Amino acid sequence: MFILGLTGGIASGKSTVSNYLASKNIPIVDADIGAREVVEVGTEGLQSIVTHFDKEVLSEDGSLNRKKLGAIIFDNETKRELLNQLLGTNIREWILTKVADYRRQDIPLLVLDIPLLYEASYQEVCDAVMVVYTPPEIQLERLIKRNGLTTKEAQDRINSQLSIEKKKQLADILIDNSNKIEDTYLQIDEWLDKMKF
């Protein structure tokens, strides 16, 4: 089984690429789903967030209020690091369990869709890493438009990740997503054909 890591910067179009690969019946392990599952009500993950960030990050029903937590961590690197440390192990276990399940199914290609792939050293479990790239100015523009953020809020979110230029340098496969969506799909198809998937 070939494990392809998929990452990019926020608003670079990683989800577009992930959805396109999924449309070709390629299984995807989505770290964002894992990140949600490990903080569901009653989990060890949610308990450790409450212990370190207080009950103010909970909604009335006792579930995690992502918006409140996001507001706390995005412009505070120390708190963001703390959150990553608290949940990193739970998320890694979730991802590696999924990988093991797929390995037993004997599939040719598995995609690990992980926003913080390099930041959390997941490249070590991948055979290659595909980075979805857009120039920083397009990334900023798309994020402001998509999330209705101010320039500062959007820049804070972008700065909370390894820079897209650095990810571009580290990539084994680079998908340029700054033009038409058809161009993006074509680049993916070319890689799949070359690899015979």
C-alpha positions in Angstrom: 0.0 0.0 0.0 1.3 3.4 -1.0 0.7 6.1 1.6 0.3 9.6 0.1 0.5 12.5 2.6 -1.7 15.4 1.5 -1.2 18.9 2.9 -1.1 22.6 2.1 -1.7 25.9 3.7 -5.0 27.1 5.0 -7.2 28.1 2.0 -4.7 26.7 -0.5 -7.2 24.2 -1.9 -6.2 21.0 -0.1 -9.9 20.0 0.5 -10.5 20.5 -3.3 -7.7 18.0 -4.0 -8.9 15.6 -1.2 -12.4 15.6 -2.6 -11.2 15.0 -6.1 -9.1 12.0 -5.0 -12.1 10.7 -2.9 -14.3 11.0 -6.1 -12.0 8.4 -7.7 -12.7 6.0 -4.8 -9.3 6.5 -3.2 -9.7 6.1 0.6 -8.9 9.2 2.6 -7.9 9.4 6.2 -8.9 13.0 7.2 -7.1 14.3 10.2 -9.8 17.0 10.7 -12.3 14.2 11.3 -9.9 12.6 13.8 -9.4 16.0 15.5 -13.2 16.3 16.0 -13.7 12.7 17.1 -11.0 12.8 19.8 -12.7 15.8 21.5 -16.3 14.5 21.5 -18.2 14.6 24.7 -16.8 12.1 27.2 -13.4 11.8 25.6 -10.0 12.1 27.2 -9.2 14.8 24.6 -12.1 17.1 25.6 -11.4 16.6 29.3 -7.7 17.7 28.9 -8.9 20.8 26.9 -11.3 21.8 29.7 -8.5 21.2 32.3 -6.1 23.6 30.5 -8.5 26.1 28.9 -11.4 26.1 31.4 -15.1 25.5 30.9 -15.5 28.7 28.9 -14.6 26.7 25.7 -17.7 24.5 26.1 -21.1 25.0 24.5 -24.2 24.7 26.7 -24.6 21.0 25.7 -21.1 20.2 27.0 -19.5 19.9 23.6 -16.5 21.8 22.5 -17.2 25.3 21.2 -14.6 25.5 18.3 -15.2 29.1 17.7 -14.3 30.1 21.3 -11.3 27.8 21.3 -10.2 29.2 17.9 -10.4 32.8 19.2 -8.1 31.8 22.1 -5.4 29.9 20.2 -5.1 31.6 16.8 -3.3 34.7 18.0 -1.5 33.0 20.9 1.3 30.7 19.9 1.9 29.4 23.4 -1.8 28.3 23.8 -1.8 26.9 20.3 1.3 24.8 21.0 -0.4 23.6 24.2 -3.5 22.5 22.3 -1.4 20.7 19.7 0.5 18.9 22.5 -2.7 18.0 24.3 -4.4 16.4 21.3 -1.4 15.3 19.2 -1.1 11.9 20.7 -4.8 11.2 20.4 -5.0 12.3 16.8 -1.9 10.3 15.9 -3.3 7.1 17.4 -6.6 7.7 15.5 -4.7 8.2 12.2 -2.4 5.2 12.7 -5.3 2.9 13.6 -7.1 3.9 10.4 -3.8 3.2 8.4 -3.6 -0.2 10.0 -7.2 -1.0 9.1 -6.7 0.0 5.5 -3.4 -2.0 5.3 -5.4 -5.2 6.2 -7.8 -4.4 3.2 -4.9 -4.5 0.8 -5.6 -1.3 -1.1 -3.1 0.2 -3.6 -3.2 3.9 -2.5 -4.2 5.6 0.8 -4.3 9.3 1.3 -3.6 10.9 4.6 -5.2 14.4 4.5 -3.3 16.3 7.3 -3.2 20.1 7.5 -0.2 20.1 10.0 1.5 17.2 8.3 5.1 18.6 8.4 4.5 20.4 11.7 3.6 17.0 13.4 6.2 14.9 11.4 3.7 12.7 9.6 5.9 12.7 6.5 7.7 9.8 8.4 4.8 7.5 7.8 4.2 8.6 4.2 5.8 7.2 1.0 5.5 10.7 -0.6 3.9 14.0 0.3 1.7 16.1 -2.0 1.5 19.8 -1.2 -1.3 21.9 -2.6 0.2 25.3 -3.3 -1.1 28.8 -3.9 1.0 31.9 -3.6 0.6 33.6 -0.1 -1.3 36.6 -1.5 -3.9 34.4 -3.1 -4.1 32.3 0.0 -4.8 35.4 2.1 -7.4 36.7 -0.3 -9.2 33.4 -0.4 -9.2 33.0 3.4 -10.6 36.5 4.0 -13.4 35.8 1.4 -14.1 32.3 2.5 -14.2 32.9 6.3 -15.3 36.5 6.4 -12.1 37.5 8.4 -10.3 40.7 8.7 -6.8 40.8 7.1 -5.2 40.5 10.6 -7.4 37.5 11.6 -6.6 35.7 8.3 -2.9 36.5 8.5 -2.9 35.1 12.1 -4.4 31.8 10.9 -1.9 31.6 8.1 1.0 32.3 10.4 -0.2 29.6 12.8 1.1 27.0 10.2 4.4 26.4 8.5 4.6 28.8 5.6 3.3 27.6 2.2 6.7 28.5 0.7 8.5 26.2 3.1 5.9 23.4 2.4 6.5 23.9 -1.3 10.2 23.3 -0.8 9.6 20.1 1.2 7.0 18.6 -1.2 7.6 15.4 -3.2 4.7 16.3 -5.4 3.6 19.9 -5.9 0.0 20.7 -7.1 -0.3 24.3 -8.1 -3.9 25.4 -7.3 -3.6 29.1 -8.3 -5.3 28.7 -11.7 -8.5 27.1 -12.9 -9.8 24.0 -11.0 -9.4 22.0 -14.2 -5.7 22.7 -14.2 -5.5 21.4 -10.6 -7.4 18.2 -11.6 -5.2 17.6 -14.6 -2.0 17.7 -12.4 -3.5 15.1 -10.0 -4.6 12.9 -12.9 -1.1 13.1 -14.4 0.5 12.0 -11.1 -2.1 9.1 -10.7 -1.3 7.9 -14.3 2.4 8.2 -13.8 2.1 6.1 -10.6 -0.3 3.7 -12.3 -3.0 4.1 -9.6 
